[in-house]
């Protein structure tokens, strides 16, 4: 009883296809592949950004803020 034979796995696969359908299984597979690719790209970008000197953040300037050039410090408060 230690392992299943190929027939057990084929029956399980058949039941899964009958329950979910081939289209949904295809979408799940491509979503999983995209998630793995995105994770790998993020890990590669994260390792590259640690080695590099961080760039200065881009300033978002509107007409009024460009003329005034002051910042307002606010404090986030938790709702209780």
PEGIPE-V462307 format. One line per field, one symbol per residue. ss: DSSP state (h for helix, s for strand, l for the rest). A space follows every 10 residues. Layout:
ss: ???
//
This chain:
ss: lllllhhhhh hhhhhhhhhh lhhhhhhhhh hhhhhhhhhh hhhhhhhhhh hlllllllll llhhhhhhll llllllllll
//
